[in-house]
């Protein structure tokens, strides 16, 4: 009897430690999404404002460093899981390894070295989530993280409008805890997708999940980001397509054939009415606010070093780096290529782009197999996220990027798709069935 309180206390302490760990993971996901500190460090700067001084992001860098240390410690505690995950992440290791190798030919070796260290730290975060949480728990963890993002974004906009609402050329649009409205738009697209999937799978908490889904869509609309709105419609369509993939083979062929015809018809209408859609409906010019011009000059630079690029994160260095040509040509200080695939090719050349695309293709095939083999939403999320990665990188860039939520999730998805989550348990000979597959805890256990 004397040992019972001790055991109960031990269990209580364990539960509290697990809760603290999950809170850390959710807060770290928010940090990797780009908020909530950077917008404060910029002094509420908005595009079009006069910037007095270059902001100092030392606090943010130190916070990222702290997360690397904590995540490394958490992986060390569960080192068996981490080691067992190694064979399942070869497509990720290839991309990260090639980024590090680019130090050899980098235009700015020091930048490539420091950025590679940050990329490794970011990749470790993805490994941690994949090996620590089941697919369902990963989705729930993302729900907690985006719930926190939503609450803080509302707080910034209502209580601290200098930071939460943009001025300058985008005056009046909401940006929440981020430095730009487009970032909040991208995050709310992802948030809406996550809460939709959670809503489909969790009946007990539907009122709360429905509220956060509504808030996600409301915040997206308040950013006035047309691109994010189009992406959201596409993501909801992707969820529907995933349901189609689970149909009987004959019906699936018919449904996919119909879908192809519909998409083809929509594409034809879009191409024939491109100017009306882009200019009148989306409020953009045909250059997508100068992006197509920027892409043209970026491709010129790719032609100069097509195979290996200029080194990981070694292209954009203002007038002191290879980016000087583009800055002079476009006559504005472009921070990146505003296209994930062009950006990746600038850094790692066609070889690096091919490594990523091959890995991406393998992930897509595997995710389709998983969707057809399961009946829950757990593996709908990886496929929808892979679709999101393509759509979000058409006009922005977030491929193989350090300290970035999108790379964390990509690593998590890549490992989760290949790691086993069930094992076969052989029952005693006396049972009616000689061998039965019994669902148990995840295979990657201590």
C-alpha positions in Angstrom: 0.0 0.0 0.0 2.9 2.3 0.7 4.1 2.0 -2.9 0.8 3.0 -4.5 1.0 6.8 -3.9 4.6 6.7 -5.2 3.4 4.9 -8.4 0.5 7.3 -8.7 2.8 10.3 -8.3 5.2 8.8 -10.9 2.3 8.4 -13.4 1.1 12.0 -12.7 4.6 13.4 -13.3 4.9 11.4 -16.5 1.6 12.7 -17.8 2.6 16.3 -17.0 6.0 15.8 -18.7 4.2 14.5 -21.8 1.8 17.5 -21.8 4.8 19.8 -21.5 6.5 18.0 -24.4 3.4 18.3 -26.6 3.0 22.0 -25.7 6.6 22.5 -26.7 6.0 20.8 -30.0 3.0 22.9 -30.8 4.8 26.1 -29.8 7.8 25.1 -31.9 5.6 24.5 -34.9 4.2 28.0 -34.6 7.8 29.4 -34.4 8.7 27.5 -37.6 5.7 28.9 -39.3 7.2 32.4 -39.0 5.5 33.8 -36.0 4.9 35.4 -33.6 8.1 37.3 -32.8 9.4 38.5 -36.2 6.6 41.0 -36.8 7.4 42.6 -33.5 11.1 42.7 -34.2 10.4 44.6 -37.5 8.5 47.3 -35.5 5.3 46.5 -37.4 6.9 47.3 -40.8 4.7 46.9 -43.8 5.5 46.8 -47.5 5.6 50.4 -48.7 6.6 51.9 -45.3 9.9 53.7 -44.8 12.2 51.3 -42.9 14.4 53.2 -40.5 16.8 50.4 -39.7 17.4 46.7 -40.6 15.7 44.6 -37.9 17.8 42.3 -35.7 16.5 38.8 -35.6 19.0 37.5 -33.1 16.2 36.5 -30.7 14.6 34.4 -33.3 17.8 32.7 -34.3 18.5 31.9 -30.6 15.1 30.4 -30.2 15.6 28.2 -33.3 19.0 27.1 -31.8 17.2 26.3 -28.5 14.7 24.1 -30.4 17.5 22.2 -32.1 19.0 21.4 -28.7 15.7 20.3 -27.2 14.7 18.2 -30.2 18.1 16.5 -30.3 17.7 15.7 -26.6 14.2 14.3 -27.1 15.5 12.2 -30.0 18.4 11.0 -27.8 16.0 9.9 -25.1 14.1 7.8 -27.7 17.2 6.9 -29.7 15.9 3.5 -30.8 13.0 5.1 -32.6 15.3 7.6 -34.3 17.7 4.9 -35.5 14.9 2.6 -36.7 13.6 5.5 -38.8 16.8 6.0 -40.8 16.0 3.5 -43.6 12.6 5.1 -44.2 13.9 8.6 -44.9 16.4 8.0 -47.7 14.7 10.4 -50.0 15.0 13.2 -47.3 18.6 12.3 -46.5 19.5 12.6 -50.2 18.1 16.1 -50.5 19.7 17.3 -47.2 23.0 15.7 -48.0 23.2 17.3 -51.5 22.4 20.7 -49.9 25.4 20.2 -47.5 27.6 19.0 -50.3 27.0 22.2 -52.2 29.4 23.9 -49.8 32.1 22.6 -52.2 31.0 24.8 -55.1 29.0 27.5 -53.2 29.2 31.1 -54.2 29.1 32.0 -50.4 30.5 28.9 -48.5 29.9 30.4 -45.0 26.2 31.0 -45.8 25.8 27.5 -47.2 27.5 26.0 -44.1 25.3 27.9 -41.5 22.2 27.3 -43.5 22.9 23.6 -43.8 23.3 23.3 -40.0 19.9 25.0 -39.7 18.4 22.7 -42.3 19.7 19.7 -40.3 18.1 21.1 -37.2 14.8 21.6 -39.0 15.0 18.1 -40.4 15.5 16.7 -36.9 12.2 18.3 -35.9 10.4 16.5 -38.7 12.1 13.2 -37.6 11.0 13.8 -34.0 7.3 14.3 -34.9 7.3 11.3 -37.3 8.8 8.9 -34.7 7.1 10.3 -31.6 3.5 10.6 -32.8 1.1 8.3 -34.8 -0.4 9.8 -38.0 -3.6 10.7 -36.1 -1.7 12.3 -33.3 0.4 14.3 -35.9 -2.8 15.8 -37.3 -4.1 16.6 -33.8 -0.7 18.2 -32.9 -1.0 20.4 -36.0 -4.5 21.2 -34.9 -3.2 22.5 -31.6 -0.5 24.5 -33.3 -2.8 26.1 -35.7 -5.4 26.8 -33.0 -2.6 28.7 -31.2 -1.8 30.6 -34.4 -5.4 31.5 -34.9 -5.9 32.8 -31.3 -2.7 34.8 -31.3 -3.5 36.2 -34.8 -6.8 37.4 -33.6 -5.2 38.9 -30.5 -2.6 40.7 -32.6 -5.2 42.2 -34.9 -7.6 43.3 -32.2 -5.3 44.3 -29.4 -2.1 45.2 -31.3 -3.3 46.4 -34.7 0.1 48.0 -35.4 1.4 44.5 -35.7 -1.6 42.4 -36.6 -2.9 44.6 -39.5 -0.8 45.8 -42.3 -0.2 49.4 -43.4 1.6 50.6 -46.5 0.5 49.4 -49.8 -1.7 46.7 -48.2 -3.3 48.9 -45.5 -6.2 47.3 -43.7 -5.4 43.7 -44.6 -4.8 41.3 -41.7 -1.5 39.5 -41.2 -1.9 38.3 -37.7 1.4 37.1 -36.1 3.2 37.2 -39.4 5.2 39.9 -41.3 3.0 39.8 -44.4 -0.6 39.0 -45.2 0.3 36.4 -47.7 2.0 34.3 -45.0 -1.1 34.4 -42.9 -3.1 33.4 -46.0 -0.9 30.4 -46.7 -1.1 29.3 -43.1 -4.9 29.6 -43.0 -5.2 27.5 -46.1 -3.2 24.8 -44.4 -5.2 25.4 -41.2 -8.5 25.1 -43.0 -7.4 21.8 -44.5 -6.3 20.4 -41.2 -9.4 21.3 -39.3 -11.6 19.9 -42.2 -9.8 16.6 -41.8 -10.1 16.7 -38.0 -13.8 17.5 -38.4 -14.3 14.5 -40.6 -12.6 12.2 -38.0 -13.5 13.5 -34.6 -17.2 13.5 -33.7 -16.8 14.4 -30.1 -15.2 17.8 -30.7 -17.0 18.9 -33.8 -18.3 22.2 -32.3 -14.8 23.3 -31.4 -13.3 22.0 -34.6 -16.0 23.7 -36.6 -15.3 27.0 -34.8 -11.6 26.9 -35.7 -12.4 25.9 -39.3 -14.6 28.9 -39.5 -12.0 31.2 -37.9 -9.4 29.9 -40.4 -11.5 30.7 -43.3 -12.5 34.1 -41.9 -8.8 35.0 -41.3 -7.9 33.9 -44.8 -10.6 36.2 -46.2 -9.4 39.1 -44.1 -5.9 38.8 -45.7 -7.6 39.4 -49.1 -5.2 36.9 -50.6 -6.8 35.6 -53.7 -4.1 33.0 -54.3 -4.6 31.5 -50.8 -8.4 31.3 -51.5 -7.9 29.5 -54.8 -5.5 27.1 -53.1 -8.0 26.4 -50.4 -10.7 25.5 -53.0 -8.1 23.2 -54.6 -7.3 21.6 -51.2 -10.9 20.9 -50.4 -11.2 19.3 -53.9 -8.1 17.2 -53.1 -9.8 15.8 -50.0 -12.8 14.8 -52.2 -10.4 13.2 -54.7 -8.9 11.1 -51.9 -12.4 9.7 -51.1 -12.7 8.8 -54.8 -9.4 6.9 -54.7 -11.0 4.6 -52.1 -13.9 3.6 -54.4 -14.0 0.2 -56.0 -11.5 -0.2 -58.8 -14.1 0.1 -61.6 -15.9 3.0 -60.1 -12.5 4.7 -59.4 -11.6 4.5 -63.1 -14.9 6.0 -64.1 -14.7 8.7 -61.5 -11.1 9.6 -62.2 -11.8 9.7 -66.0 -14.7 12.1 -65.3 -12.4 14.1 -63.1 -9.8 14.4 -65.8 -12.4 15.6 -68.3 -13.7 18.2 -65.8 -10.2 19.4 -64.9 -9.3 19.6 -68.7 -12.4 21.6 -69.4 -11.7 24.0 -66.5 -8.1 24.4 -67.7 -9.3 25.2 -71.2 -11.7 27.8 -69.9 -8.9 29.3 -67.7 -6.4 29.5 -70.6 -9.0 31.1 -72.9 -10.0 33.7 -70.3 -6.7 34.1 -68.5 -6.6 37.9 -68.7 -10.1 38.3 -67.4 -9.5 35.9 -64.5 -6.1 37.2 -63.5 -6.9 40.9 -63.9 -10.6 41.2 -63.1 -11.2 38.4 -60.7 -7.9 38.1 -58.9 -6.9 41.7 -59.1 -3.4 41.0 -60.5 -1.6 41.9 -63.7 -0.5 39.3 -66.2 3.0 39.3 -64.8 1.6 38.3 -61.4 2.9 41.4 -59.7 6.2 41.2 -61.5 6.8 37.6 -60.7 7.0 36.4 -64.3 9.6 39.0 -65.1 11.6 38.0 -62.1 11.4 34.3 -63.1 12.7 35.2 -66.6 15.9 36.7 -65.1 16.3 33.9 -62.6 16.2 31.4 -65.4 18.9 33.4 -67.2 21.1 32.9 -64.1 20.2 29.2 -64.0 21.5 28.8 -67.5 24.9 30.0 -66.4 25.2 27.2 -63.8 22.5 24.7 -64.7 23.6 21.5 -63.1 24.8 22.3 -59.6 23.5 25.9 -59.0 25.2 28.5 -56.8 25.1 26.6 -53.5 22.5 26.1 -50.9 21.2 29.5 -49.8 24.1 31.2 -51.5 22.4 33.0 -54.4 20.5 35.9 -52.8 23.1 38.3 -51.2 22.0 41.6 -52.6 24.4 43.5 -54.8 27.3 41.5 -53.3 26.2 38.1 -54.7 24.9 36.4 -57.8 21.6 38.1 -57.2 23.1 41.4 -58.2 22.2 40.7 -61.9 18.5 40.2 -61.0 18.3 43.2 -58.7 19.7 45.5 -61.4 17.3 44.0 -64.0 14.1 44.1 -62.0 15.0 47.4 -60.2 13.8 46.2 -56.8 15.4 44.1 -54.0 13.8 40.7 -54.6 14.4 38.5 -51.5 13.9 35.3 -53.5 12.6 33.9 -56.8 8.9 33.7 -55.6 8.8 30.2 -57.0 9.9 27.2 -55.1 11.2 25.2 -58.0 13.1 28.0 -59.6 14.6 28.9 -56.2 15.7 25.3 -55.6 17.3 25.2 -59.0 19.2 28.4 -58.4 20.6 26.9 -55.2 21.2 23.3 -56.2 20.8 23.2 -60.0 18.9 20.7 -62.0 20.6 17.8 -60.1 19.2 19.1 -56.8 15.8 19.7 -58.3 15.7 16.2 -59.7 16.6 14.7 -56.4 13.7 16.5 -54.7 11.2 15.7 -57.5 12.1 12.0 -57.5 11.6 11.9 -53.8 8.4 13.8 -54.1 7.1 11.4 -56.8 7.9 8.4 -54.6 6.0 10.1 -51.7 2.9 10.7 -53.9 2.8 7.1 -55.1 3.2 5.8 -51.6 0.5 8.2 -50.3 -2.0 7.0 -52.9 -1.3 3.4 -51.9 -1.9 4.4 -48.2 -5.1 6.2 -49.0 -6.5 3.1 -50.8 -5.4 0.8 -48.1 -6.9 2.7 -45.2 -10.4 3.8 -44.2 -9.6 6.8 -42.0 -8.4 10.3 -42.7 -5.0 9.7 -41.2 -3.4 9.1 -44.6 -5.5 11.6 -46.5 -3.5 14.3 -44.9 -0.1 13.3 -46.5 -1.6 13.3 -50.0 -3.4 16.6 -49.5 -0.2 18.1 -48.1 1.9 16.9 -51.0 -0.7 18.6 -53.3 -0.5 21.8 -51.2 3.3 21.8 -51.6 3.0 22.1 -55.4 0.3 24.8 -55.3 2.0 26.9 -52.6 5.4 26.9 -54.4 4.0 28.3 -57.7 4.2 31.9 -56.5 6.2 31.6 -53.3 9.1 29.4 -52.2 9.3 26.9 -49.4 11.2 23.8 -50.7 14.1 22.5 -48.7 14.1 25.6 -46.6 15.6 25.7 -43.1 13.6 26.9 -40.1 10.5 26.5 -42.1 7.2 24.7 -41.1 6.7 23.4 -44.6 10.0 21.5 -44.6 9.2 20.1 -41.1 5.9 18.7 -42.3 7.4 17.4 -45.5 10.0 15.4 -43.6 7.3 14.2 -41.2 5.1 13.1 -44.0 8.0 11.4 -45.9 8.9 9.2 -43.0 5.4 8.5 -41.8 4.4 7.2 -45.3 7.1 4.5 -45.1 7.3 3.6 -41.4 5.3 0.6 -40.3 2.5 1.4 -37.8 1.3 -2.2 -37.1 3.0 -5.5 -36.5 1.9 -9.1 -36.8 1.4 -11.0 -33.5 1.4 -14.8 -33.6 -1.2 -16.2 -31.3 -0.8 -19.5 -29.4 -1.3 -22.7 -31.3 -4.5 -23.5 -29.3 -6.4 -20.6 -30.8 -8.8 -21.3 -33.7 -6.7 -19.3 -36.1 -3.0 -20.1 -36.4 -1.9 -16.6 -37.3 -3.8 -13.3 -36.9 -2.8 -9.8 -37.7 -3.4 -7.8 -34.5 -3.2 -4.0 -34.5 -0.9 -3.0 -31.7 1.2 0.0 -30.7 3.4 1.6 -33.3 6.4 -0.6 -34.3 8.9 2.1 -33.4 8.8 1.5 -29.7 11.5 1.7 -27.1 
